[in-house]
Amino acid sequence: MLNKMKIAVASLLLAALACALPAWAQDDVVMKAMRDELDRSMKQLQLENLEKPYFIAYRVVDSESTSVSASFGALDSSSQGRSRRISVEVRVGSYQLDNTNFFSLTLNMSSMVQAFNGTAELPLDDDYNELRRQIWLVTDATYKKAVEDLSKKRAALENKVDTERVPDFTRETPTQTAITAPPIHADRAQWETEARNLSALFRSMPDIYTSSVSFSAVNSSVRYVNSEGTWYTREEPRVTFNAHANTQAADGVPLEDSTSLYAQSLDGLPNIDTLTERVRALGQRLRDLRASPEMQSYNGPVLAEGDAAAQLFRMVFLPNLLGVRRPMMDATLGMRNTPAENAFLDKIGGRVLPDFLSVTDNPTLAELNGKPLAGTCKVDEDGVSTRETLLVDKGILKTLLTTRDPVRGIEHSSGSRHDGQAAPSNVIVTVDNGLSQDDLRAKFLAMLKQQNKEYGIVLRRMRTSGQPILAFKMYQDGHEELLHGVQLSGLNAAAFKDIVAASKEQSMQTVEFRPEALNILTVGLGDEGFAPVTLAVPSLLFDDVTVRKVRGETAKPPIVRSPYAAEN
């Protein structure tokens, strides 16, 4: 009786979904194939004596891409391509306990290939019958894996006592959304010429060992429908420019830097003269680093200015604001230790930043201070409406960004699923009574004098969370000295609680945010790719940080100079 009621409810929802779709969406062959196969699967998909799905979702991503890359004036690659990929989500059991948030492997390689993370390639042609056939196959394989996982999960839970069991899936209000955007029409021949010319600038920099300049454009068209009545379609054009170079200091320390730009249209990229200036500046930074002295040991105040503050916040602090579910493991895999749970789950209601700092994630904003924001979106990958989320209020942690896979203490999604897990969109750090940049630097110098420090460390660009690209000694009289081979030691999320001061001005930076997921089921398996994230972060003054020279073995620099040295 219960199954019949579920079927009736699902049928009503799907019928309502068909009526809710606009005329153009009802005429869409791909959407029609998705909707019809979803209806059939909810009614008929069931192994004998096993449970039917209580939830099914289909997500189809069509992508058209153009990319070119060149190095030292020579074209390395140039390509155009199309793809169409489906992601199928099948949940068996109930919202309280289902087959998800559980990791197991199957020995049936055919099923594993078809249903690994529920993804498969679809035909590029809008052939209704062939689309239905392919969707049918991947749905069937995903369902069989789902019932197998649910059985294993229930068996595993019989030997466990979990006093804080949370549901496996949240109930959210269905949404219907259509988002359009003009596609990017890239001129590949023009990009090839520009990539050659821009990369050729490094020929006059013989101390640069390797470099590359690339352009890429992707037009993604996303269709989504689920058995609860949610659907969305959206167009996601994106264009990227990247220049990267590396070299070594005379002592062998590797040096590298890059410059990247993201936009939603060709007009969003700077003109060729500005790109030329960026590439030249990149090369000059590396040449200056080669000539700089090596870092020695230091303990004391550290000032992270501009890009370095945004980069440190992104790499060190921001990952702790994501509510990623920790999966159970199949005991037969021999995995005794599951990934560690996010420690910030136990800090909700506690202080994680100084009381003059607050953090919000706001995907509803299109711009800030007249500058466009890249993380703007109306719904996330689950079709959940996005909203502004106050994460930290005057230093107190209020909540985490979540998806429909809930975490302990947070019952609903914040509309933050991107690339298969909880991820940020537009992250804004605000300051109460922030200082001007000059006053912040003056406070930094006053701290050096008070602590009887000859100099302090100023960071302006980061390579990783512990390795700056641009770091300077700043002496008490204000003059600076560039350093190379710098490494931060012990600068973790807890250190952000002891930030002394921050600037009122914010540095805005757009990046491809790639968190290290706690849930290994989602690592690198996002449905729609890495979405750009924009951060607005003030300069930050840390009270006490350990800074030392990079340790470890490095390769010796090339014995003979670059062939381009003879041309300059």
C-alpha positions in Angstrom: 0.0 0.0 0.0 2.8 2.4 0.9 4.6 1.8 -2.4 1.3 2.4 -4.3 0.9 5.7 -2.5 4.5 6.7 -3.4 3.9 5.9 -7.1 0.7 7.9 -7.1 2.4 10.9 -5.5 5.4 10.6 -7.9 3.0 10.5 -10.9 1.2 13.6 -9.7 4.4 15.4 -9.3 5.7 14.5 -12.7 2.4 15.4 -14.3 2.5 18.8 -12.6 6.1 19.1 -13.7 5.1 18.6 -17.4 2.4 21.3 -17.0 4.8 23.7 -15.3 7.4 23.5 -18.1 7.3 26.4 -20.5 6.4 25.6 -24.1 10.0 25.7 -25.4 11.1 23.3 -22.7 8.2 20.9 -23.5 9.5 20.9 -27.1 13.0 20.2 -26.0 13.8 16.6 -27.1 16.4 16.0 -24.4 14.2 17.3 -21.6 11.3 15.2 -22.9 13.4 12.1 -22.9 14.6 12.8 -19.4 11.0 13.5 -18.2 9.5 10.5 -19.8 12.2 8.1 -18.6 11.9 9.5 -15.1 8.2 8.9 -15.1 8.6 5.3 -16.3 11.4 4.6 -13.8 9.4 5.9 -10.8 6.5 3.6 -11.8 8.3 0.4 -12.9 11.9 0.3 -11.6 12.0 -2.4 -8.9 13.8 -5.7 -8.3 11.7 -8.5 -6.9 11.3 -8.3 -3.1 13.4 -5.1 -3.1 12.4 -1.5 -2.6 11.6 1.0 -5.4 13.4 4.3 -5.6 11.8 7.1 -3.6 13.8 9.7 -5.4 15.4 10.0 -8.9 17.1 13.0 -10.5 18.6 13.4 -14.0 21.1 16.1 -14.8 22.3 16.5 -18.4 25.2 18.9 -19.3 25.9 19.9 -22.9 29.3 21.5 -23.4 30.9 23.2 -26.3 34.5 24.2 -25.8 37.3 26.1 -27.6 40.8 26.3 -26.2 44.2 27.3 -27.4 47.6 27.3 -25.7 51.0 28.5 -26.7 54.6 28.6 -25.2 57.4 31.0 -26.2 55.6 31.9 -29.4 54.8 28.4 -30.6 51.3 27.0 -30.6 51.0 23.9 -28.3 47.4 23.0 -28.7 44.2 24.2 -30.4 40.9 22.4 -30.1 37.2 22.6 -30.3 34.8 20.0 -28.9 31.3 19.0 -27.9 30.1 16.6 -25.2 26.8 15.6 -23.6 26.9 13.9 -20.2 24.2 12.6 -17.9 24.3 12.3 -14.1 21.7 10.0 -12.6 20.9 10.0 -8.9 18.8 7.1 -7.5 17.9 7.0 -3.8 16.3 3.8 -2.3 15.0 3.6 1.2 13.7 6.9 2.8 14.7 10.4 3.5 15.9 9.2 6.9 18.0 6.3 5.7 18.9 5.5 2.1 21.8 4.2 0.0 23.8 7.4 -0.1 26.6 8.7 2.2 28.1 5.2 2.0 31.1 4.0 0.1 31.5 0.6 -1.4 32.9 -1.0 -4.5 31.3 -3.6 -6.7 33.1 -6.5 -8.5 30.8 -6.2 -11.4 33.0 -4.1 -13.7 30.2 -3.5 -16.3 27.9 -2.1 -13.7 30.7 -0.1 -12.1 31.7 1.5 -15.4 28.1 2.4 -16.2 27.1 3.6 -12.8 30.2 5.1 -11.2 28.8 8.2 -9.6 25.8 7.6 -11.9 27.4 9.3 -14.9 27.5 8.4 -18.6 28.0 9.9 -22.0 24.9 10.6 -24.1 24.5 11.0 -27.9 25.0 14.5 -29.3 22.1 14.1 -31.7 18.7 15.0 -30.3 17.4 11.4 -31.0 14.5 10.9 -28.6 14.6 7.1 -28.7 18.3 6.7 -28.4 18.4 9.2 -25.6 15.7 7.2 -23.8 17.7 4.0 -24.3 20.9 5.4 -22.9 19.1 7.0 -19.9 17.3 3.7 -19.3 20.7 1.8 -19.1 22.4 4.1 -16.7 19.3 4.4 -14.5 19.1 0.6 -14.3 22.7 0.2 -13.4 22.5 3.0 -10.8 19.4 1.5 -9.2 21.0 -1.9 -8.9 24.1 -0.3 -7.2 21.7 1.7 -5.0 19.8 -1.4 -3.6 23.1 -3.2 -3.1 24.6 -0.3 -1.2 21.5 0.1 1.0 21.7 -3.6 2.0 25.4 -3.3 2.9 24.7 0.0 4.7 22.0 -1.5 6.8 24.2 -4.5 7.7 27.0 -2.2 8.7 24.7 -0.1 10.9 23.6 -3.2 12.8 27.0 -3.3 14.4 27.1 0.4 15.2 25.6 2.6 17.9 25.1 6.1 16.5 23.6 8.5 19.0 23.7 11.4 16.6 22.2 9.8 13.5 21.2 12.5 10.9 18.9 11.9 7.9 20.5 11.0 4.6 18.4 13.5 2.6 16.6 16.8 3.3 13.2 17.8 2.2 13.3 21.0 0.2 10.6 23.1 -1.7 10.5 22.2 -5.4 11.6 24.9 -7.8 11.2 25.6 -11.5 13.9 27.8 -13.0 15.0 28.8 -16.5 18.1 30.9 -16.9 19.4 32.0 -20.3 22.7 33.8 -21.3 24.2 34.6 -24.7 26.8 32.0 -25.7 30.4 32.8 -26.3 31.5 32.7 -29.9 35.3 32.5 -29.8 37.4 33.2 -32.8 39.9 30.3 -32.5 42.2 31.7 -35.2 42.4 35.1 -33.5 43.1 33.4 -30.1 45.9 31.3 -31.7 47.6 34.5 -33.0 47.2 36.2 -29.6 48.4 33.2 -27.7 51.5 33.0 -29.9 52.2 36.7 -29.5 51.7 36.9 -25.8 53.7 33.8 -25.1 56.5 35.1 -27.3 57.1 37.9 -24.7 58.9 35.3 -22.6 61.5 34.9 -25.3 63.1 38.1 -24.1 63.2 36.6 -20.6 65.8 33.8 -20.9 65.8 33.1 -17.2 62.2 31.9 -17.4 62.4 28.1 -17.9 58.9 27.2 -18.9 55.8 29.2 -19.6 52.4 29.0 -21.2 49.6 31.3 -22.3 46.1 29.9 -22.9 42.5 31.0 -23.8 39.5 28.9 -23.3 35.7 29.3 -23.7 33.0 26.9 -22.5 29.3 27.1 -23.2 27.5 24.8 -20.9 23.8 24.1 -21.2 22.4 22.3 -18.1 19.0 20.5 -17.8 17.8 19.1 -14.5 14.6 17.3 -13.5 13.8 15.2 -10.4 10.9 13.1 -9.1 9.8 15.8 -6.5 8.8 18.3 -9.3 12.0 20.4 -9.4 13.4 21.3 -12.8 15.8 23.9 -14.1 17.6 24.8 -17.3 20.4 27.2 -17.5 23.1 28.5 -19.9 26.5 29.0 -18.4 29.0 30.6 -20.7 32.6 31.1 -19.4 35.8 32.4 -20.8 39.2 32.1 -19.2 42.7 33.5 -19.8 45.7 32.1 -18.0 49.4 32.8 -18.2 51.9 30.7 -16.1 55.7 30.7 -15.8 58.4 29.2 -13.6 62.1 29.3 -13.0 64.6 28.7 -10.3 66.7 30.9 -8.0 70.4 30.4 -8.1 70.2 28.3 -4.9 67.8 25.9 -6.7 64.5 27.0 -5.0 61.6 26.7 -7.5 59.8 29.9 -8.4 56.5 30.1 -10.2 53.6 32.5 -10.7 50.5 32.9 -12.8 47.8 35.3 -13.7 44.2 34.2 -14.4 41.1 36.0 -15.5 37.5 34.7 -15.7 34.5 36.2 -17.4 31.0 35.3 -18.7 31.6 37.0 -22.1 34.5 38.0 -24.4 33.9 41.6 -23.4 34.6 40.6 -19.8 38.3 40.0 -20.7 40.7 43.0 -20.9 42.0 44.1 -24.3 45.3 42.7 -25.7 47.3 45.7 -24.4 46.2 45.0 -20.9 46.9 41.2 -21.3 50.4 42.1 -22.6 51.1 44.2 -19.5 49.9 41.3 -17.3 52.3 38.8 -19.0 55.2 41.2 -18.8 54.5 41.9 -15.1 54.4 38.2 -14.5 57.8 37.7 -16.0 59.2 40.7 -14.2 58.0 39.4 -10.8 59.9 36.1 -11.4 63.0 37.9 -12.5 62.9 40.0 -9.3 62.4 36.9 -7.2 65.5 35.3 -8.8 67.6 38.2 -7.7 66.2 38.4 -4.2 67.8 37.0 -1.0 66.6 33.8 0.6 64.3 33.9 3.6 65.7 33.2 7.1 63.7 32.2 10.2 61.2 34.7 11.7 58.5 34.8 14.4 56.3 37.8 14.8 53.6 39.9 13.1 52.7 39.2 9.5 50.7 41.5 7.3 48.7 39.8 4.4 47.8 42.6 1.9 45.6 42.5 -1.1 45.6 39.2 -3.1 47.5 37.4 -0.3 44.7 38.0 2.2 42.0 36.7 -0.1 44.2 33.7 -1.1 45.0 32.8 2.5 41.4 33.1 3.5 40.4 30.9 0.6 43.0 28.2 1.2 43.2 28.1 5.0 39.9 29.3 6.5 37.1 28.9 3.9 37.2 25.1 3.6 36.2 24.9 7.2 32.9 26.7 6.4 31.7 23.8 4.2 29.3 21.2 5.7 30.5 18.1 3.8 29.0 14.8 4.9 31.5 12.2 6.2 30.6 8.9 4.5 30.3 5.5 6.0 32.7 2.8 4.6 31.9 -0.7 3.6 33.7 -2.9 6.1 34.8 -5.4 3.4 37.1 -2.6 2.0 39.3 -2.9 5.0 39.1 0.9 5.5 39.2 1.4 9.2 39.6 5.1 9.3 37.1 7.4 7.6 38.0 11.0 6.7 38.1 13.3 9.7 34.9 15.3 10.4 35.1 19.1 9.9 36.0 20.4 13.4 33.9 23.5 12.8 30.7 21.4 13.3 31.5 21.6 17.0 32.3 25.3 16.9 28.9 26.6 15.8 28.0 29.2 18.3 31.6 29.7 19.2 34.2 32.3 18.2 36.3 31.5 15.1 37.3 35.1 14.1 37.9 38.3 16.0 34.7 40.2 16.9 35.3 42.8 14.2 35.0 40.3 11.3 31.9 38.8 9.7 31.6 36.4 6.7 28.6 35.9 4.3 28.1 33.8 1.2 25.8 35.5 -1.2 25.0 33.9 -4.6 22.1 36.4 -5.1 24.5 39.3 -5.6 25.6 40.1 -9.2 28.1 42.8 -8.3 29.9 44.4 -5.4 31.2 48.0 -5.3 30.6 48.2 -9.1 32.6 45.0 -9.9 30.9 41.8 -11.2 30.7 38.7 -9.0 31.3 35.3 -10.7 29.5 33.1 -8.1 26.0 34.4 -8.9 23.3 31.8 -9.3 19.6 31.3 -8.6 19.6 27.6 -7.8 22.3 25.1 -7.0 23.0 21.7 -8.7 20.1 20.2 -6.7 17.7 22.9 -7.9 17.5 24.3 -4.4 17.0 28.1 -4.3 20.1 30.0 -3.3 20.2 32.6 -0.6 22.5 34.8 1.4 23.9 32.9 4.3 25.5 34.6 7.3 28.3 32.2 8.2 30.2 34.2 10.8 28.7 37.1 12.7 31.1 39.4 14.5 33.5 36.5 15.0 30.8 33.9 16.0 30.3 30.9 13.7 26.6 30.7 12.9 26.3 27.9 10.4 28.1 26.1 7.5 27.3 25.9 3.8 25.3 22.7 3.1 23.6 20.6 0.4 20.7 18.2 0.6 23.1 15.7 2.3 22.7 17.2 5.8 25.4 17.3 8.4 25.0 17.1 12.2 23.0 20.1 13.6 22.0 21.6 10.2 18.7 20.3 8.9 18.3 22.0 5.5 20.3 22.8 2.4 21.7 26.4 2.1 21.5 25.9 -1.7 25.3 25.4 -2.0 25.9 22.3 -4.0 28.4 22.9 -6.7 30.7 20.4 -8.3 29.0 17.6 -6.4 29.4 18.9 -2.8 29.0 22.0 -0.6 30.9 24.9 -2.1 30.9 28.7 -1.8 29.7 31.2 -4.4 30.4 34.9 -3.5 32.2 35.1 -0.2 32.3 38.6 1.4 34.3 39.3 4.5 33.3 42.6 6.2 35.0 44.6 8.9 33.6 46.7 11.7 35.8 49.9 12.2 38.3 48.8 9.6 41.5 50.7 9.1 42.7 52.4 6.0 45.5 50.6 4.2 48.0 53.2 5.5 46.7 53.0 9.1 46.9 49.2 9.0 50.5 49.4 7.8 51.3 51.9 10.5 49.8 49.6 13.1 52.0 46.8 11.8 55.1 48.9 12.1 54.1 50.0 15.6 53.8 46.3 16.6 57.3 45.7 15.2 58.7 48.6 17.3 56.9 47.4 20.4 58.3 43.9 20.0 61.7 45.2 19.1 61.7 43.6 15.7 64.1 44.8 13.1 61.6 44.0 10.4 58.3 42.2 9.8 56.9 40.1 7.0 54.4 41.4 4.4 52.7 38.9 2.1 51.2 40.0 -1.3 50.7 36.8 -3.3 50.4 33.2 -2.3 51.2 30.0 -4.3 49.8 27.6 -1.7 48.4 28.0 1.8 52.0 27.8 3.2 54.1 29.1 0.4 54.0 32.8 -0.6 55.0 33.9 -4.1 55.6 37.5 -3.1 56.8 38.1 0.5 58.8 41.1 1.7 60.8 42.2 4.7 59.4 45.5 5.9 61.7 47.4 8.1 60.6 49.9 10.8 61.4 52.8 8.6 59.0 51.4 6.0 61.4 50.3 3.3 61.0 46.8 1.8 63.1 43.9 0.6 61.8 41.1 -1.6 62.5 37.5 -0.5 62.3 34.1 -2.1 62.0 30.6 -0.6 59.5 31.7 2.0 57.3 29.2 3.9 54.7 29.7 6.6 54.6 27.3 9.4 51.5 26.5 11.5 49.2 29.1 10.0 45.9 27.3 10.3 42.2 28.2 10.7 42.7 28.7 14.4 45.2 31.4 13.8 42.5 33.5 12.1 40.9 33.9 15.5 43.8 36.0 16.6 43.9 38.5 13.7 44.8 41.9 15.2 43.3 44.2 12.7 41.9 44.4 9.1 41.5 47.1 6.4 38.2 48.6 5.5 39.1 48.1 1.8 38.5 44.7 0.3 40.6 42.9 -2.3 38.3 41.0 -4.8 39.6 37.8 -6.4 37.9 35.3 -8.6 39.2 31.7 -8.5 38.2 28.1 -9.3 37.5 26.8 -5.9 38.6 23.2 -5.5 38.0 22.0 -2.0 39.5 18.8 -0.6 36.3 16.9 0.0 35.7 14.9 3.1 33.3 12.8 1.1 35.5 10.8 -1.3 32.5 10.0 -3.4 32.5 13.5 -4.7 36.2 14.2 -5.3 36.7 15.2 -8.9 33.2 14.0 -9.8 31.2 17.2 -10.0 28.3 17.3 -12.4 28.8 20.8 -13.8 32.5 21.5 -13.4 34.4 23.8 -11.1 32.4 27.0 -10.9 34.3 30.3 -10.3 34.0 31.8 -6.8 34.6 35.5 -6.1 36.0 36.5 -2.7 36.0 40.0 -1.2 38.5 40.0 1.7 40.3 42.9 3.5 44.0 42.9 4.3 44.7 41.0 7.5 47.2 41.6 10.3 48.3 38.5 12.2 49.8 38.8 15.6 52.4 36.0 15.6 53.3 33.7 12.7 56.3 31.5 12.2 58.0 32.1 8.8 61.1 30.1 7.6 62.9 29.2 4.5 61.6 26.4 2.3 63.1 23.1 3.3 63.7 19.9 1.3 65.8 18.8 -1.7 65.5 20.7 -5.0 66.9 20.0 -8.5 69.9 22.0 -9.6 69.3 24.8 -12.1 70.1 24.0 -15.8 73.8 23.9 -16.5 73.6 25.9 -19.7 71.4 28.9 -20.1 68.3 29.0 -22.4 68.9 29.3 -26.1 67.0 32.5 -26.0 69.8 34.0 -23.9 71.9 34.4 -27.1 69.2 36.5 -28.7 69.1 39.0 -25.9 
